[in-house]
Amino acid sequence: MEELRAKLAGIGIAEDQIDSVIETVFDFIKEKLPEGMEGIADSLMNGETTNLGSIGSGLLEKAKRFFGG
């Protein structure tokens, strides 16, 4: 997360606004995720490791569709 904060600061986002920007973008992405993946996104955002292999089949295909692939 610190790397993201540094990149945002590097493009001129004020330090006191960085957390708000990250949260806004995260919320937007979370809304676009396939149903049932919100918890995984929350875990990743909180720095928790998620075993993506245990999610089940189709995760890769869902991710590809999400990104237009």
N, C-alpha and C positions, 0 to 999 in steps of 0.2 A: 504494500500500500504506500510505503514511503517513496518508492520509485515513481508511482503515479502522481503523488503529490509534487514531487520534484519536477516531473514533466509539465504538469499544469502550471507550476510557478514559472517554469522556463518559457512558457508561451504568454506570460504576462497576467495570469489570473492572480488577483490579490490573495495573499496568504490567508486572510480572514474569510475568504469566500471559497477556498478549495474544498473543504468538507461538504459544503452545500452543493457545489458543482458535482462532486463525486456521488452524493446521495441522489441528486436529480437524475443523473445519467443512469445510475444503477436501477432506480425505480422504473425508468423508461424501458430499459432492457428487460427487467423482470416482467413487466406487463406483456412483453412480446414473446416470452418463453412459452413453450407448450405446457398445457395444463399438467400440474403435478411436479414441475421442476422448480417452483418458487423456493421450496425449502432448500434445495441444493444451492441455489443462487445465494440465499441468505447465509448458508454455511460458509460458502466461499468468501462472501463479503466480510464475514466475521473472522476470517483467517483460519477457519476449521478445515481440516482435510477431509474431503469426501471421496469415497471409493466409487469412482464413476463406473467401474466395471460391474458393480453390483446393481446398477440401475435397471438393467434389462436390455433386451434387444431393441433396436430401433433408435437408440439415442443419437448415434452418429447421423443417421438419416434425418432425424428431426433437426439437428444442428445444421446440417447442410441446407435444408429447406429454409431455416431461419435466416441464413446468410445468403440466400438466393441461389444456392447450388443445386 
